[in-house]
Amino acid sequence: MTSPSPVEAPEHVLQLLSKLHKVSLEQEVAIAVRGKAFSSDVLGDLEDRMDGGNTKAEFDKLMLDKFIALDEDKCHFLYQLVTATGATNVVEAGTSFGVSTIYLALAVSQTKAATGKPGVVIATEKETQKAEAAKKYWKQCGEMVEREIDLRVGDLLETLRHDLPEVDLLLLDIWSPLALPTLKTVQPRLKYGAVILTDNTISGAVGYADHLAYLRDPKNEFYNLTLPYTNGLEMSVYRPASKIGKSAS
């Protein structure tokens, strides 16, 4: 039996999301080694075929038109988590064509309306072409999505260094080598109890080894649970003793 969707949105938004998830899945099947596109697998395949060529440039070119969106059931969980926790300040590391961003914006918009709290979805994307396409999809959704998003285009390790609110939730849906540097960039602005979600941490465990080791080191004060979604979804809660009882600066 198909699981019901928790997402509350106009019908045209739900139809757009369904369409975008379908395109993403079709693209992944076409390029993936194991049915799911992992950076290490795709790069390895390119290295085998190119025999010493510039695989990084070819990788970037290959991925330029690929969605590689967060799985639909994970997006539903993400939406549910934001509404359940009352999160209003969210950072998305790896926006791509903006599919999961739509879920975040819908949830944040509804939470702000219910609680009166301020908030924003900070989206990040390296490629201008993808960022422009994402903005078009957000425009199709309407003001309730568009107005919630602060899109930062460029190197996210630079764009996230400044002007961050106290962050309630960080979504890491990026190529694995960037996960730990991104977490460390945002960590000073994570509130006590902030949630960090990292995608594909079971199937991508090798690529995420340093990131997972950092999260699971007790001295870093993250409390972790691997959720049993396809390929894994790591849910980490930041509970540093130094922030107990303190508000954002």
C-alpha positions in Angstrom: 0.0 0.0 0.0 1.3 3.4 -0.9 2.1 5.6 2.1 0.1 8.8 2.3 1.8 12.1 1.7 2.0 14.6 4.7 2.6 17.5 2.3 0.0 20.3 2.4 0.2 22.3 -0.8 -1.8 23.4 -3.8 -2.5 20.7 -6.4 -0.2 22.3 -9.0 2.7 22.2 -6.6 2.1 18.5 -5.8 1.9 17.7 -9.5 5.2 19.6 -10.2 7.0 17.7 -7.3 5.7 14.4 -8.7 7.0 15.2 -12.2 10.4 16.4 -10.9 10.9 13.2 -8.8 10.1 11.1 -11.9 12.7 12.9 -14.0 15.3 12.6 -11.3 14.8 8.8 -11.0 15.0 8.4 -14.7 18.3 10.3 -14.9 19.9 8.3 -12.0 19.1 5.0 -13.7 20.8 6.2 -16.8 24.1 7.2 -15.1 24.3 5.2 -11.9 26.5 2.2 -11.4 24.4 0.8 -8.5 21.0 2.3 -9.3 21.8 5.4 -7.2 24.2 8.1 -8.3 27.2 8.4 -5.9 30.0 10.7 -6.8 32.7 8.1 -6.1 31.0 5.6 -8.4 30.4 8.0 -11.2 34.0 9.4 -11.0 35.4 5.8 -10.9 33.4 4.9 -14.0 34.7 8.0 -15.8 38.3 7.2 -14.8 38.0 3.7 -16.2 36.6 5.0 -19.5 38.8 8.1 -19.9 42.2 6.6 -19.0 43.9 9.6 -17.4 41.8 12.4 -18.8 40.3 15.3 -16.8 37.7 13.3 -15.0 36.7 16.1 -12.6 35.8 18.4 -15.5 34.0 15.6 -17.3 32.1 14.8 -14.1 31.0 18.4 -13.6 29.8 18.5 -17.3 27.9 15.2 -16.9 26.1 16.4 -13.8 25.2 19.8 -15.1 21.7 18.8 -16.2 21.1 16.1 -13.6 18.6 16.5 -10.7 19.9 13.8 -8.3 17.0 14.9 -6.0 16.5 13.7 -2.5 14.2 10.6 -2.7 10.5 11.4 -2.4 9.9 9.5 0.8 12.9 11.3 2.4 11.4 14.6 1.3 8.2 13.7 3.0 10.1 12.9 6.2 12.0 16.2 5.9 8.7 18.1 5.5 7.2 16.3 8.5 10.3 16.9 10.6 10.4 20.6 10.0 6.7 21.0 10.9 7.0 18.7 13.9 10.1 20.5 15.4 9.0 24.0 14.5 12.2 24.7 12.6 12.1 27.9 10.7 15.8 28.6 9.9 17.0 25.9 7.6 20.2 25.5 5.5 20.2 23.2 2.5 23.6 22.2 1.3 23.2 21.1 -2.3 20.1 22.6 -3.9 20.6 21.4 -7.5 17.3 21.9 -9.3 15.5 22.9 -6.1 13.2 19.9 -5.5 13.8 19.3 -1.8 13.9 23.1 -1.4 10.3 23.2 -2.3 9.4 20.9 0.6 11.5 22.9 3.0 9.9 26.2 1.9 6.4 24.8 2.2 7.1 23.5 5.7 8.9 26.6 6.9 6.1 28.9 5.5 3.5 26.9 7.3 5.5 26.8 10.6 6.1 30.6 10.4 2.4 31.2 9.9 1.5 29.0 12.8 4.1 30.3 15.3 4.8 33.9 14.2 8.6 33.1 14.3 10.9 34.6 11.6 12.8 32.2 9.4 14.4 31.4 6.1 15.5 28.5 3.9 19.0 29.2 2.8 19.7 27.2 -0.4 23.1 26.7 -1.9 24.1 25.8 -5.5 27.5 26.0 -7.2 26.2 25.9 -10.8 24.4 29.0 -12.1 22.5 27.0 -14.7 21.0 24.8 -12.0 20.3 27.8 -9.8 18.3 29.5 -12.6 16.3 26.4 -13.3 15.5 26.0 -9.6 14.2 29.5 -9.4 11.9 28.8 -12.3 10.4 25.8 -10.5 10.0 27.9 -7.4 8.2 30.6 -9.4 5.8 27.9 -10.7 5.0 27.0 -7.1 4.1 30.6 -6.2 4.9 33.1 -3.6 4.4 30.8 -0.6 7.6 29.0 -1.8 9.6 31.8 -3.5 9.4 34.2 -0.6 10.9 31.8 1.9 14.2 31.0 0.0 17.5 32.8 0.1 19.5 31.3 -2.8 23.3 31.6 -2.5 25.1 30.7 -5.8 28.8 29.8 -5.7 31.1 27.8 -3.5 29.0 27.0 -0.5 32.1 26.9 1.8 32.3 30.6 1.1 28.6 31.6 0.8 27.8 30.0 4.1 30.6 31.7 6.0 28.6 34.8 6.6 25.0 36.0 7.4 23.6 32.9 8.9 20.8 32.9 11.5 20.8 30.5 14.3 20.2 27.3 12.4 17.5 24.8 13.3 18.2 22.2 10.6 21.0 21.5 8.2 20.3 19.2 5.2 23.5 17.7 3.6 22.5 16.4 0.2 25.8 17.0 -1.5 28.7 14.9 -2.8 30.3 13.2 0.1 33.7 15.0 0.1 31.9 18.3 0.8 29.8 17.1 3.7 32.3 17.5 6.6 33.7 20.8 5.5 30.1 22.1 5.1 29.1 20.9 8.6 32.1 22.5 10.1 31.3 25.8 8.3 27.8 25.9 9.6 28.4 24.3 13.1 29.1 27.6 14.9 25.6 28.8 14.0 23.8 25.5 14.9 21.4 26.0 17.8 21.2 23.5 20.7 19.1 20.7 19.4 19.7 21.4 15.8 19.1 18.5 13.4 21.6 17.5 10.7 20.4 15.2 8.0 22.9 13.5 5.7 21.7 11.5 2.7 22.9 8.1 1.5 25.1 7.3 4.5 24.7 3.5 4.2 25.4 3.0 0.5 27.8 5.9 0.5 29.5 5.0 3.8 33.0 4.9 2.3 32.8 8.4 0.9 31.3 9.7 4.1 33.8 7.9 6.4 35.4 11.1 7.8 32.1 12.9 8.1 30.5 10.0 10.0 33.5 9.6 12.2 33.3 13.3 13.1 29.6 13.1 13.9 30.0 9.9 16.0 33.0 11.2 18.0 31.5 11.9 21.4 33.7 15.0 21.9 31.8 16.7 19.1 28.5 16.3 20.9 26.3 15.0 18.1 23.8 12.3 18.8 23.2 10.0 15.8 20.7 7.6 14.4 20.8 6.0 11.0 17.2 6.0 9.6 16.3 2.9 7.5 15.5 4.7 4.3 16.9 3.4 1.0 20.7 3.9 1.0 20.4 5.4 4.5 19.7 8.8 6.0 21.7 9.9 9.0 19.9 12.0 11.6 22.2 13.8 14.0 21.1 16.1 16.8 23.6 18.7 18.1 23.6 19.0 21.9 26.7 20.9 23.0 26.9 21.5 26.7 28.3 25.0 26.0 24.9 26.0 24.5 22.6 24.8 27.1 20.4 27.7 28.2 21.9 30.1 25.7 20.0 31.9 22.9 21.3 33.1 19.5 23.6 36.0 19.5 
